[in-house]
Amino acid sequence: MTTTRWLFALQLVAMGAMEMSGPFWLLHLRRLGDLSPHALAWVSGLAYAGPMAMAMCTTPWWGRLGDRVGHKPMLLRALLALAATQWWIAATDSVAVILLVRLLQGALAGYIAAAQAYGARLVAREARGALMAQLQVATAIGSVAGPVLGGWLFDAWGFASVNVWAGAACLLCAALAAIVLPPVAPLSTQPAGPRSDKAPLPAGVAGLLLGIVLVQAGKMMPQTFFGLYADDVLHVSNRVTGLCYAGTALGLCVAAPFWARRFARLARAGVLAHVEWILWACVAIVAVQALATNVVLFVLARVLWGVCLAALLPVFYGLLSREADDTQQGRVLGAGNGAAKAGALAGAGAGGLALAWVPLSAMFWTVALLYAVAAVGMRAIRTTRYHTIQTTTGIS
């Protein structure tokens, strides 16, 4: 089994473990505390947004550290931290402690960025876009299986069992990674050239990071209310909630290789033009979710939404990796994951605010509005870059 296949398998299991609890935090916190609807909205926002805020601050730092000491140690650190924090959450019934541990989890994790930077050292530059898509597929497969398994465990043995098994899976991944993944020496230890963590980032990175923020905000926003929406609006069990939640990941898993091949030979401007139109498609698909009362139609819309999402975040990561040289992979991909966390934070915050003021049955309309804003923002990014190129080249 090749190293990239081991990396794929480890990411699948680890991300599946973390997604086991994804749809159910709001339901669990509602059961633990006697909270008013407004208080529950704020607690939900913190449970989802808090880890993202911490990761946004620490992931770029972990990436720079990986560039200096190697990315395999960063993989092991992240997996062990995830295992420990999941078990800590399983052992407490305090809402405050759960929220604090979630913050710690976000600060210590950073697994995806470490896996991307480690994998980028294994393949040639032109193959990095395909690798990022493969790792996103691994995350998507885990995100399909994780919520379904988590819903079954939640119904059968309670929420603590979900976290116990998730922590065990992360510990298993850490043990396997220590054995099967070869160490890769950091390029930044070589004497030639400037320090990679001091050199300026490539000029095109800023626009890509902003694009990641926009698309990730739309992806994250429904997570803050999804479990409650499925329970109170769709009236389905936790197992069906997990299935509905996993539909998006299923669509992403199926479509990611297609989008990777389609975008591989396109120039950056062409890729961003496609992304803008895909964001408008997301507006329409999320509107279908807002209108759907039939569970089958709702799941189909979730799958189609995943097909669109497969053309967004993985594509941006591939572009980022192609923009940076080998000594900056950890730094640039860490910045990309930090941007993803910033977008997730914005989406979770927007979802928490909307949940406090908007009727639950209308929440998906707020997500559609956010995607419309993202599409307009993508047009602004493209237009700004076009005018910058004109100014630089003297075109009139």
BAMI-653965 format. One record per residue (C-alpha): x, y, z. Coordinates in pm, whole numbers, plus 50000, padded with zeros to 5 digits. Each point is the difference from the previous one (the first is absolute). Example, Ala and Ser with C-alpha at 12.3 -4.5 7.8 and 13.67 -1.06 7.14 Angstrom:
// BAMI-653965
512304955050780 501375034449934 
***
This chain:
// BAMI-653965
500005000050000 501555033249893 500505029150238 497355021249828 497464971850039 500824997250369 499575037750029 496624997149825 498874972350236 501165018350313 498225031949899 496824980549923 499904983650343 501125030450199 497595024149835 497194974350018 500644997450373 499775037750045 496805002049792 498254973550213 498865027250239 499605027649740 496205001849962 499214993350365 501735026450213 496935022050019 497754970950102 502514988850265 500445034750146 496235004950009 499654967950200 502765009550246 498945035350085 496685017150070 500635026949741 497685025549846 499795000549619 502245030749985 502534985050241 499994967549803 500725019549681 503035016850158 501274967450151 499604982549665 501915027649824 502844997250253 500114962049979 500505001849624 501735033549957 502314998350302 502244972149866 500115017449664 501145032550160 502774982750192 501104979949696 500035031449787 502565014850240 502174969250048 499914980549670 502375023549811 502444997950292 499844961849999 500615001249624 503135021450038 501244977150276 499454970349769 502065016949728 502895001550247 499764966550186 498054978349753 496294994349945 499774964350131 500455011850362 497195024949939 497744971649880 500684980050315 499515030150227 496645008349845 498684964350019 501034995650364 498435033450090 496744990149829 499914966750185 500625015950339 497435027749960 497294976449872 500424978150307 499965030550227 496675010849849 498614964950048 500865001550371 498115032350083 496395011550015 500875036850049 499095023249714 502755024250105 502684972850007 498904986849661 500305034749849 503455005250153 501254966349873 498645007949655 502145031650004 503054979850103 499254974849726 500025027249737 503295014150127 501864966850006 498654982949689 500905011749647 500064964849860 498765008449649 502665026649939 502734976450126 498774971849774 499875023049698 503495013850059 501414965050063 498344986749684 501225029549792 503574988650065 499214965349860 498885010349650 501145022949721 498685035549986 497694993049705 498394971050190 499195019850313 496575011149883 499004963649951 501434991150342 498005027450171 496874986949830 500804964450114 500455011350359 496735019249977 498354968149875 501394981950305 498505026850222 496714997249812 499814962150035 500685003650371 497325026750015 497534975949842 500684971050234 500705020350315 496605016750055 498124968049910 502034979850251 499795028450252 496215001449969 499764962650059 502255002150308 498115030350130 496664981949976 501384967650144 502365010650282 499945037950027 502275028549900 502914989550225 500444968249797 500365020849683 502975018650148 501594968950152 500064982249664 501165031449820 502945003450240 500904963349955 500015004049621 502325030450023 502374981150229 500054970749757 500825023949715 502875014950201 501454965450065 499744990449634 501465033149882 503004995550227 500664965949845 499115002949630 500775036249904 503705006349926 501505032250137 500605027349742 502845023850077 498955036650005 501425019749708 500305031150211 502894983950192 502135002649687 502435029850011 499315013549650 497385026649941 498085023150234 498084987650303 496624988149868 498105013950298 501525034649939 499655001749621 496885017749870 497134978549883 499374998549623 497985029349869 496964979549895 499464983850339 497935027850161 497114997149754 499954962250037 499875002950378 497065023949978 498244975749766 500494972050254 498465021850272 496925006549788 499304964349891 500734984950341 497615024250172 497154987049786 500964963850065 500235004350377 496925021050073 497424971449992 501964979450253 498995023350283 496324991249961 499914967949795 499274975250278 497255021850145 498535006149653 499874962749925 498364993150337 497465028350013 499255006949631 500624967249817 499034978750304 502554972449939 502054977950232 503665005350081 500934972249758 498155017149714 501505033350108 503444984649958 499024987549654 498715034249896 503145016550133 502204975149815 498285006349666 502135030749937 503214980750062 498804972249768 499525024649714 503415015550069 501644965850003 498524990049664 500655033049824 503455010350128 502024979049751 497905013649711 500595036250101 503714993650058 500374986749644 497915028149853 501935027650174 503484984549962 500695016549664 498075032250053 501755032650073 499285015950334 497625025649847 497954972349842 499834981050328 498745030550190 497365006749732 498694964550043 500005004650378 497805030949973 497334981449803 500174970350234 499325023450291 496835011849825 499034963349955 500474996150376 497475028150053 497394980649802 500764966450163 499865013950353 496675016149910 498714965349911 501074988150348 498095029150151 496834990149813 500274962150033 497684982350243 500604965549850 503084983550151 500994983249670 499955033349815 501945016050285 502714973149983 500245003249621 500485037650035 502714993550259 501814976649759 499835025849719 501325026250238 502954977150072 500674997149625 500325037949989 502155001450314 502454975749838 500825027549750 500745025850268 502314993250293 502154972249844 500555021849694 501175029150212 502434977850191 501424987049673 500505035549871 501705010050325 502424970849983 500865008249638 500675036550088 502594991850272 503454984449976 500984968450185 501395017850306 496715018750060 497484971649970 499314997650371 499785037750037 497735005849700 497734970250061 499915009050367 498855034749895 497404983649775 498694979150285 500065030650223 497875017749738 497664970049995 499705002650378 499355037449970 497234992949747 498604972650220 500095024050293 498145026249798 497464974049888 499514986350351 499665034950141 497495009349732 498084967850068 499935006450375 498765035749951 497394989049748 498824972150232 499395025750272 497805022049780 498734980149700 497354972450025 501604965749981 497934990449696 501485029449804 503654994550090 501064985649664 498905032349832 502695018150199 502554974949863 498815007249645 500485037050068 503544993750124 500854981049680 498665028949793 502355023150191 502864975549935 499234999549627 500055038049986 503244999750198 501554975649755 499125023249713 501745028350189 503124978550051 500124991549630 499425036249893 502635013450238 502604975349875 499145008049637 500525037350057 503234992850189 501354980249704 498995028049763 501815025950212 503114978550036 500294991949630 499005034449877 496914987449816 497435026949931 
***
